[in-house]
Amino acid sequence: MDAFLAGLMSFLNAFGIVSLVLIMVVSWLGLVIPVFPGTVVMWIAMGVYGLVYGFTKTGFILFVIITVLMILSTFLDNFFMGAKALEKGASKWGIATSILGGIIFSFLFPPFGGIVAAPILLFLYEFWQSKDQKEAWTITKGMLAGWGWSFVTRFGVGFVMLALWVVWFLTNRG
């Protein structure tokens, strides 16, 4: 019976690690979807790892760094999208409408509802404000360019978060 329990515990331990790794990798790859909070989901999975498998001194330091990176990626994500649109002449209300609509449509029509809705809503809002289709399209293209920079940043930060977690995992194994 002891051998059975030991085997079961070993299986559950491996299953837990594999599940967390899958969540982290899928979340990292999910960063392709602009409104998906992949770095936040990765951070939660890493926090669960720490709670279940322990926060060593090294693990705690790495988790603090990972936390800062997650916050930074979330800030930069919104900054790049909004900054590029503002640079092209978008109004703050247009950006807010686009982001809010993107979030709502992500829930209504996952996974791509928000990706489709956000630029359409920005275009419609800016066209409604200016009555100039060319200007509204220029602003919308600016937001889409911001999404590109946002993706590059989130994907890179997500990769660094994963790399730091691997270091944490390896140092936690003793």
MDAnalysis code that builds the backbone (N, CA, C; Angstrom):
import MDAnalysis as mda
import numpy as np

u = mda.Universe.empty(522, n_residues=174, atom_resindex=np.repeat(np.arange(174), 3), trajectory=True)
u.add_TopologyAttr("name", ["N", "CA", "C"] * 174)
u.add_TopologyAttr("resid", np.arange(1, 175))
u.add_TopologyAttr("resname", ["MET", "ASP", "ALA", "PHE", "LEU", "ALA", "GLY", "LEU", "MET", "SER", "PHE", "LEU", "ASN", "ALA", "PHE", "GLY", "ILE", "VAL", "SER", "LEU", "VAL", "LEU", "ILE", "MET", "VAL", "VAL", "SER", "TRP", "LEU", "GLY", "LEU", "VAL", "ILE", "PRO", "VAL", "PHE", "PRO", "GLY", "THR", "VAL", "VAL", "MET", "TRP", "ILE", "ALA", "MET", "GLY", "VAL", "TYR", "GLY", "LEU", "VAL", "TYR", "GLY", "PHE", "THR", "LYS", "THR", "GLY", "PHE", "ILE", "LEU", "PHE", "VAL", "ILE", "ILE", "THR", "VAL", "LEU", "MET", "ILE", "LEU", "SER", "THR", "PHE", "LEU", "ASP", "ASN", "PHE", "PHE", "MET", "GLY", "ALA", "LYS", "ALA", "LEU", "GLU", "LYS", "GLY", "ALA", "SER", "LYS", "TRP", "GLY", "ILE", "ALA", "THR", "SER", "ILE", "LEU", "GLY", "GLY", "ILE", "ILE", "PHE", "SER", "PHE", "LEU", "PHE", "PRO", "PRO", "PHE", "GLY", "GLY", "ILE", "VAL", "ALA", "ALA", "PRO", "ILE", "LEU", "LEU", "PHE", "LEU", "TYR", "GLU", "PHE", "TRP", "GLN", "SER", "LYS", "ASP", "GLN", "LYS", "GLU", "ALA", "TRP", "THR", "ILE", "THR", "LYS", "GLY", "MET", "LEU", "ALA", "GLY", "TRP", "GLY", "TRP", "SER", "PHE", "VAL", "THR", "ARG", "PHE", "GLY", "VAL", "GLY", "PHE", "VAL", "MET", "LEU", "ALA", "LEU", "TRP", "VAL", "VAL", "TRP", "PHE", "LEU", "THR", "ASN", "ARG", "GLY"])
u.atoms.positions = np.array([
    [0.821, -1.204, 0.000],
    [0.000, 0.000, 0.000],
    [0.858, 1.259, 0.000],
    [1.974, 1.234, 0.738],
    [2.867, 2.392, 0.766],
    [3.463, 2.660, -0.608],
    [3.801, 1.610, -1.330],
    [4.353, 1.776, -2.676],
    [3.300, 2.380, -3.606],
    [2.053, 1.945, -3.430],
    [0.972, 2.494, -4.251],
    [0.799, 3.987, -3.983],
    [0.762, 4.368, -2.707],
    [0.608, 5.787, -2.348],
    [1.794, 6.615, -2.837],
    [2.990, 6.070, -2.719],
    [4.179, 6.776, -3.202],
    [4.094, 6.975, -4.712],
    [3.666, 5.956, -5.430],
    [3.504, 6.054, -6.870],
    [2.434, 7.060, -7.259],
    [1.331, 7.036, -6.512],
    [0.243, 7.972, -6.766],
    [0.706, 9.412, -6.524],
    [1.411, 9.642, -5.446],
    [1.917, 10.977, -5.131],
    [2.896, 11.446, -6.197],
    [3.740, 10.523, -6.660],
    [4.691, 10.859, -7.712],
    [3.951, 11.237, -8.997],
    [2.918, 10.480, -9.340],
    [2.111, 10.768, -10.521],
    [1.433, 12.126, -10.389],
    [0.811, 12.391, -9.246],
    [0.118, 13.665, -9.027],
    [1.094, 14.839, -9.085],
    [2.284, 14.650, -8.542],
    [3.310, 15.683, -8.585],
    [3.681, 15.990, -10.040],
    [3.947, 14.943, -10.812],
    [4.312, 15.128, -12.222],
    [3.150, 15.744, -13.003],
    [1.930, 15.282, -12.732],
    [0.755, 15.818, -13.400],
    [0.599, 17.310, -13.098],
    [0.824, 17.686, -11.855],
    [0.729, 19.094, -11.458],
    [1.744, 19.957, -12.193],
    [2.985, 19.499, -12.258],
    [4.031, 20.260, -12.950],
    [3.702, 20.376, -14.440],
    [3.335, 19.260, -15.054],
    [3.018, 19.268, -16.491],
    [1.837, 20.198, -16.762],
    [0.824, 20.166, -15.910],
    [-0.349, 21.034, -16.088],
    [0.044, 22.505, -16.009],
    [0.861, 22.849, -15.017],
    [1.295, 24.243, -14.877],
    [2.139, 24.681, -16.070],
    [3.022, 23.813, -16.530],
    [3.852, 24.139, -17.695],
    [2.969, 24.350, -18.923],
    [1.980, 23.483, -19.123],
    [1.068, 23.645, -20.262],
    [0.298, 24.965, -20.179],
    [-0.178, 25.303, -19.000],
    [-0.886, 26.570, -18.820],
    [0.035, 27.738, -19.171],
    [1.282, 27.681, -18.711],
    [2.216, 28.776, -18.979],
    [2.541, 28.892, -20.463],
    [2.814, 27.771, -21.112],
    [3.189, 27.803, -22.530],
    [2.003, 28.223, -23.395],
    [0.822, 27.676, -23.121],
    [-0.359, 28.061, -23.896],
    [-0.668, 29.546, -23.676],
    [-0.506, 30.025, -22.458],
    [-0.736, 31.450, -22.178],
    [0.281, 32.313, -22.905],
    [1.523, 31.855, -22.947],
    [2.558, 32.602, -23.669],
    [2.218, 32.660, -25.161],
    [1.846, 31.520, -25.734],
    [1.472, 31.496, -27.145],
    [0.178, 32.283, -27.387],
    [-0.684, 32.324, -26.378],
    [-1.935, 33.063, -26.478],
    [-1.747, 34.571, -26.528],
    [-0.530, 35.025, -26.279],
    [-0.252, 36.455, -26.359],
    [-0.426, 36.993, -27.776],
    [-0.556, 36.103, -28.742],
    [-0.836, 36.509, -30.114],
    [-2.176, 37.248, -30.161],
    [-3.105, 36.860, -29.290],
    [-4.423, 37.496, -29.221],
    [-4.283, 38.760, -28.375],
    [-4.464, 39.942, -28.971],
    [-4.169, 41.202, -28.275],
    [-4.862, 41.406, -26.943],
    [-6.086, 40.958, -26.770],
    [-6.789, 41.234, -25.515],
    [-6.658, 40.100, -24.494],
    [-5.898, 39.060, -24.830],
    [-5.715, 37.945, -23.895],
    [-4.615, 38.293, -22.887],
    [-4.912, 38.237, -21.598],
    [-3.917, 38.620, -20.583],
    [-2.938, 37.475, -20.278],
    [-2.196, 37.051, -21.280],
    [-1.322, 35.881, -21.149],
    [-0.287, 35.994, -20.059],
    [0.340, 37.175, -19.928],
    [1.368, 37.288, -18.885],
    [0.747, 37.229, -17.493],
    [-0.481, 37.694, -17.364],
    [-1.171, 37.610, -16.067],
    [-1.501, 36.146, -15.749],
    [-1.983, 35.402, -16.746],
    [-2.290, 33.987, -16.537],
    [-1.015, 33.211, -16.213],
    [0.070, 33.531, -16.915],
    [1.357, 32.882, -16.619],
    [1.778, 33.182, -15.183],
    [1.638, 34.433, -14.774],
    [2.024, 34.847, -13.422],
    [1.196, 34.086, -12.375],
    [-0.101, 33.927, -12.630],
    [-0.955, 33.176, -11.696],
    [-0.471, 31.728, -11.602],
    [-0.178, 31.106, -12.743],
    [0.315, 29.720, -12.732],
    [1.635, 29.618, -11.975],
    [2.498, 30.602, -12.151],
    [3.780, 30.595, -11.435],
    [3.564, 30.792, -9.936],
    [2.599, 31.616, -9.589],
    [2.264, 31.794, -8.178],
    [1.710, 30.515, -7.567],
    [0.874, 29.809, -8.316],
    [0.356, 28.514, -7.852],
    [1.520, 27.547, -7.644],
    [2.462, 27.536, -8.583],
    [3.646, 26.687, -8.427],
    [4.345, 27.005, -7.107],
    [4.534, 28.294, -6.834],
    [5.197, 28.691, -5.593],
    [4.435, 28.259, -4.360],
    [3.117, 28.401, -4.392],
    [2.307, 28.006, -3.244],
    [2.324, 26.491, -3.023],
    [2.301, 25.732, -4.115],
    [2.244, 24.273, -4.003],
    [3.617, 23.668, -3.736],
    [4.627, 24.154, -4.457],
    [5.945, 23.512, -4.390],
    [6.968, 24.285, -3.557],
    [6.589, 25.452, -3.096],
    [7.448, 26.170, -2.163],
    [8.158, 27.372, -2.764],
    [8.288, 28.384, -1.931],
    [9.034, 29.591, -2.266],
    [10.358, 29.543, -1.524],
    [11.384, 29.072, -2.212],
    [12.717, 29.167, -1.627],
    [13.133, 30.633, -1.717],
    [14.270, 30.961, -1.130],
    [14.759, 32.343, -1.202],
    [14.939, 32.754, -2.667],
    [15.564, 31.899, -3.451],
    [15.762, 32.177, -4.874],
    [14.419, 32.264, -5.587],
    [13.518, 31.342, -5.284],
    [12.199, 31.335, -5.895],
    [11.429, 32.607, -5.584],
    [11.520, 33.072, -4.357],
    [10.817, 34.293, -3.968],
    [11.374, 35.495, -4.732],
    [12.691, 35.591, -4.821],
    [13.318, 36.696, -5.555],
    [12.904, 36.653, -7.031],
    [12.950, 35.464, -7.618],
    [12.551, 35.327, -9.025],
    [11.069, 35.660, -9.216],
    [10.233, 35.267, -8.264],
    [8.807, 35.569, -8.386],
    [8.557, 37.075, -8.294],
    [9.315, 37.765, -7.477],
    [9.189, 39.229, -7.404],
    [9.569, 39.851, -8.751],
    [10.658, 39.377, -9.347],
    [11.073, 39.875, -10.667],
    [10.007, 39.558, -11.706],
    [9.482, 38.332, -11.659],
    [8.420, 37.915, -12.585],
    [7.188, 38.806, -12.408],
    [6.859, 39.155, -11.172],
    [5.719, 40.027, -10.890],
    [5.925, 41.405, -11.511],
    [7.107, 41.958, -11.346],
    [7.422, 43.265, -11.938],
    [7.313, 43.194, -13.468],
    [7.813, 42.115, -14.053],
    [7.723, 41.942, -15.505],
    [6.272, 41.847, -15.978],
    [5.443, 41.139, -15.223],
    [4.032, 41.012, -15.578],
    [3.352, 42.383, -15.559],
    [3.608, 43.160, -14.518],
    [3.022, 44.503, -14.419],
    [3.532, 45.380, -15.554],
    [4.821, 45.298, -15.835],
    [5.420, 46.077, -16.918],
    [4.802, 45.714, -18.267],
    [4.630, 44.422, -18.529],
    [4.062, 44.010, -19.819],
    [2.628, 44.483, -19.966],
    [1.864, 44.471, -18.892],
    [0.476, 44.925, -18.940],
    [0.418, 46.430, -19.223],
    [1.302, 47.172, -18.570],
    [1.356, 48.617, -18.797],
    [1.786, 48.926, -20.232],
    [2.872, 48.290, -20.681],
    [3.383, 48.557, -22.031],
    [2.398, 48.142, -23.110],
    [1.655, 47.084, -22.854],
    [0.636, 46.623, -23.801],
    [-0.345, 47.753, -24.089],
    [-0.905, 48.309, -23.054],
    [-1.876, 49.392, -23.221],
    [-1.215, 50.677, -23.722],
    [0.002, 50.934, -23.276],
    [0.714, 52.139, -23.686],
    [0.951, 52.156, -25.195],
    [1.499, 51.064, -25.735],
    [1.815, 51.034, -27.166],
    [0.569, 51.179, -28.031],
    [-0.493, 50.471, -27.668],
    [-1.715, 50.545, -28.471],
    [-2.279, 51.962, -28.454],
    [-2.377, 52.535, -27.273],
    [-2.934, 53.883, -27.157],
    [-2.025, 54.950, -27.729],
    [-0.717, 54.819, -27.510],
    [0.229, 55.840, -27.959],
    [0.251, 55.962, -29.475],
    [0.258, 54.836, -30.161],
    [0.280, 54.877, -31.624],
    [-1.012, 55.491, -32.179],
    [-2.132, 55.161, -31.559],
    [-3.400, 55.739, -32.006],
    [-3.427, 57.241, -31.711],
    [-2.965, 57.640, -30.523],
    [-2.910, 59.065, -30.180],
    [-1.974, 59.822, -31.120],
    [-0.863, 59.187, -31.433],
    [0.118, 59.789, -32.342],
    [-0.519, 60.115, -33.696],
    [-1.453, 59.294, -34.109],
    [-2.133, 59.500, -35.392],
    [-3.371, 60.390, -35.270],
    [-3.672, 60.856, -34.049],
    [-4.763, 61.800, -33.872],
    [-6.003, 61.264, -33.194],
    [-5.948, 60.078, -32.633],
    [-7.124, 59.515, -31.960],
    [-7.486, 60.321, -30.722],
    [-8.771, 60.329, -30.422],
    [-9.212, 60.959, -29.179],
    [-9.125, 59.934, -28.049],
    [-8.996, 60.420, -26.847],
    [-8.946, 59.505, -25.693],
    [-10.252, 58.741, -25.550],
    [-11.372, 59.376, -25.884],
    [-12.664, 58.694, -25.819],
    [-12.750, 57.601, -26.880],
    [-12.153, 57.845, -28.030],
    [-12.136, 56.834, -29.086],
    [-11.343, 55.613, -28.662],
    [-10.201, 55.848, -28.028],
    [-9.374, 54.745, -27.541],
    [-10.104, 53.989, -26.441],
    [-10.708, 54.727, -25.511],
    [-11.443, 54.086, -24.415],
    [-12.599, 53.248, -24.953],
    [-13.319, 53.781, -25.926],
    [-14.425, 53.045, -26.541],
    [-13.915, 51.764, -27.193],
    [-12.809, 51.877, -27.889],
    [-12.217, 50.729, -28.577],
    [-11.783, 49.644, -27.592],
    [-11.093, 50.044, -26.534],
    [-10.602, 49.068, -25.549],
    [-11.780, 48.408, -24.829],
    [-12.724, 49.219, -24.384],
    [-13.892, 48.661, -23.681],
    [-14.681, 47.727, -24.601],
    [-14.897, 48.153, -25.838],
    [-15.600, 47.298, -26.790],
    [-14.836, 46.018, -27.072],
    [-13.504, 46.129, -27.174],
    [-12.678, 44.945, -27.390],
    [-12.821, 43.936, -26.264],
    [-12.849, 44.435, -25.046],
    [-13.004, 43.548, -23.885],
    [-14.379, 42.881, -23.905],
    [-15.410, 43.681, -24.124],
    [-16.777, 43.138, -24.133],
    [-16.948, 42.096, -25.235],
    [-16.500, 42.424, -26.445],
    [-16.654, 41.492, -27.561],
    [-15.769, 40.256, -27.417],
    [-14.694, 40.357, -26.651],
    [-13.869, 39.172, -26.372],
    [-14.659, 38.153, -25.561],
    [-15.481, 38.650, -24.646],
    [-16.308, 37.747, -23.847],
    [-17.506, 37.236, -24.640],
    [-18.065, 38.091, -25.485],
    [-19.247, 37.702, -26.251],
    [-18.917, 36.742, -27.393],
    [-17.772, 36.962, -28.040],
    [-17.394, 36.166, -29.207],
    [-15.928, 35.746, -29.135],
    [-15.579, 34.908, -28.146],
    [-14.181, 34.507, -28.016],
    [-13.757, 33.600, -29.168],
    [-12.500, 33.523, -29.524],
    [-11.403, 34.317, -28.994],
    [-11.124, 35.574, -29.815],
    [-11.812, 35.747, -30.952],
    [-11.422, 36.836, -31.843],
    [-12.388, 38.012, -31.877],
    [-13.450, 37.974, -31.095],
    [-14.424, 39.061, -31.111],
    [-13.818, 40.404, -30.777],
    [-12.964, 40.437, -29.786],
    [-12.333, 41.692, -29.382],
    [-11.345, 42.207, -30.404],
    [-10.633, 41.291, -31.056],
    [-9.646, 41.686, -32.057],
    [-10.339, 42.363, -33.236],
    [-11.480, 41.852, -33.603],
    [-12.229, 42.414, -34.724],
    [-12.945, 43.700, -34.291],
    [-13.555, 43.674, -33.111],
    [-14.382, 44.799, -32.671],
    [-13.571, 46.051, -32.342],
    [-12.435, 45.908, -31.690],
    [-11.688, 47.081, -31.224],
    [-11.316, 48.042, -32.355],
    [-10.679, 47.578, -33.430],
    [-10.355, 48.552, -34.483],
    [-11.593, 49.085, -35.212],
    [-12.615, 48.248, -35.359],
    [-13.848, 48.724, -35.997],
    [-14.484, 49.821, -35.157],
    [-14.529, 49.605, -33.850],
    [-15.122, 50.611, -32.965],
    [-14.313, 51.904, -32.968],
    [-12.997, 51.785, -32.994],
    [-12.174, 52.993, -33.057],
    [-12.447, 53.744, -34.361],
    [-12.470, 53.007, -35.464],
    [-12.754, 53.637, -36.755],
    [-14.109, 54.339, -36.729],
    [-15.149, 53.625, -36.259],
    [-16.494, 54.202, -36.232],
    [-16.573, 55.432, -35.337],
    [-15.930, 55.358, -34.175],
    [-15.965, 56.509, -33.257],
    [-15.273, 57.713, -33.888],
    [-14.076, 57.482, -34.435],
    [-13.321, 58.599, -35.003],
    [-14.003, 59.150, -36.261],
    [-14.623, 58.283, -37.056],
    [-15.370, 58.742, -38.229],
    [-16.580, 59.560, -37.788],
    [-17.262, 59.103, -36.748],
    [-18.410, 59.830, -36.201],
    [-17.989, 61.223, -35.723],
    [-16.810, 61.298, -35.105],
    [-16.321, 62.578, -34.581],
    [-15.865, 63.525, -35.697],
    [-15.110, 63.009, -36.651],
    [-14.475, 63.874, -37.654],
    [-15.230, 63.946, -38.979],
    [-16.072, 62.963, -39.243],
    [-16.763, 62.835, -40.535],
    [-15.768, 62.679, -41.687],
    [-14.547, 62.250, -41.364],
    [-13.496, 62.083, -42.370],
    [-13.021, 60.634, -42.351],
    [-13.410, 59.885, -43.385],
    [-13.084, 58.454, -43.449],
    [-11.576, 58.230, -43.501],
    [-10.860, 59.054, -44.245],
    [-9.406, 58.893, -44.382],
    [-8.706, 59.107, -43.029],
    [-9.127, 60.122, -42.307],
    [-8.543, 60.391, -40.985],
    [-8.841, 59.252, -40.012],
    [-10.071, 58.762, -40.026],
    [-10.453, 57.654, -39.140],
    [-9.627, 56.408, -39.464],
    [-9.392, 56.160, -40.745],
    [-8.600, 54.996, -41.142],
    [-7.136, 55.165, -40.738],
    [-6.590, 56.365, -40.876],
    [-5.204, 56.635, -40.455],
    [-5.045, 56.373, -38.960],
    [-6.005, 56.808, -38.179],
    [-5.972, 56.587, -36.728],
    [-6.061, 55.096, -36.414],
    [-6.942, 54.407, -37.117],
    [-7.113, 52.965, -36.896],
    [-5.833, 52.215, -37.253],
    [-5.190, 52.585, -38.354],
    [-3.908, 51.954, -38.718],
    [-2.852, 52.208, -37.641],
    [-2.891, 53.389, -37.027],
    [-1.963, 53.675, -35.930],
    [-2.173, 52.725, -34.761],
    [-3.432, 52.476, -34.425],
    [-3.720, 51.539, -33.343],
    [-3.243, 50.130, -33.698],
    [-3.454, 49.724, -34.946],
    [-3.020, 48.391, -35.367],
    [-1.493, 48.270, -35.316],
    [-0.789, 49.336, -35.675],
    [0.675, 49.332, -35.555],
    [1.077, 49.214, -34.083],
    [0.333, 49.898, -33.220],
    [0.585, 49.790, -31.781],
    [0.385, 48.378, -31.272],
    [-0.604, 47.680, -31.824],
    [-0.823, 46.279, -31.463],
    [0.396, 45.445, -31.825],
    [0.998, 45.751, -32.963],
    [2.202, 45.016, -33.369],
    [3.331, 45.189, -32.368],
    [3.601, 46.441, -31.994],
    [4.654, 46.687, -30.993],
    [4.280, 46.077, -29.644],
    [3.015, 46.148, -29.327],
    [2.530, 45.577, -28.077],
    [2.781, 44.070, -28.042],
    [2.477, 43.392, -29.152],
    [2.686, 41.949, -29.223],
    [4.165, 41.599, -29.033],
    [5.034, 42.305, -29.745],
    [6.471, 42.029, -29.643],
    [6.926, 42.169, -28.190],
    [6.457, 43.214, -27.531],
    [6.834, 43.448, -26.132],
    [6.287, 42.354, -25.219],
    [4.991, 42.055, -25.336],
    [4.384, 41.036, -24.468],
    [5.023, 39.672, -24.682],
    [5.268, 39.329, -25.940],
    [5.844, 38.026, -26.253],
    [7.253, 37.914, -25.677],
    [8.035, 38.976, -25.817],
    [9.392, 38.982, -25.270],
    [9.398, 38.917, -23.750],
    [8.559, 39.721, -23.119],
    [8.482, 39.707, -21.654],
    [7.972, 38.354, -21.168],
    [6.994, 37.792, -21.870],
    [6.488, 36.462, -21.510],
    [7.579, 35.407, -21.589],
    [8.421, 35.504, -22.614],
    [9.529, 34.554, -22.750],
    [10.504, 34.686, -21.578],
    [10.813, 35.917, -21.195],
    [11.713, 36.129, -20.051],
    [11.075, 35.585, -18.772],
    [9.775, 35.787, -18.606],
    [9.080, 35.237, -17.436],
    [9.203, 33.714, -17.403],
    [8.987, 33.071, -18.555],
    [9.122, 31.611, -18.627],
    [10.545, 31.171, -18.297],
    [11.522, 31.882, -18.831],
    [12.926, 31.531, -18.578],
    [13.253, 31.655, -17.088],
    [12.761, 32.709, -16.451],
    [13.004, 32.878, -15.011],
    [12.314, 31.775, -14.218],
    [11.103, 31.377, -14.647],
    [10.423, 30.288, -13.953],
    [11.215, 28.993, -14.095],
    [11.787, 28.736, -15.272],
    [12.595, 27.519, -15.466],
    [13.780, 27.534, -14.506],
    [14.425, 28.684, -14.353],
    [15.532, 28.796, -13.385],
    [15.013, 28.490, -11.987],
    [13.863, 29.056, -11.635],
    [13.248, 28.811, -10.329],
    [12.968, 27.324, -10.158],
    [12.349, 26.709, -11.160],
    [12.018, 25.295, -11.104],
    [13.294, 24.445, -10.900],
    [14.326, 24.740, -11.658],
    [15.564, 23.958, -11.562],
    [16.257, 24.140, -10.222],
    [16.231, 25.358, -9.675],
    [16.857, 25.581, -8.368],
    [16.000, 25.018, -7.242],
    [14.703, 24.864, -7.480],
    [13.796, 24.296, -6.468],
    [13.953, 22.779, -6.357],
    [14.541, 22.161, -7.368],
    [14.703, 20.716, -7.400],
    [15.894, 20.258, -6.567],
    [16.730, 21.215, -6.184],
    [17.870, 20.885, -5.321],
    [18.930, 20.254, -6.093],
])
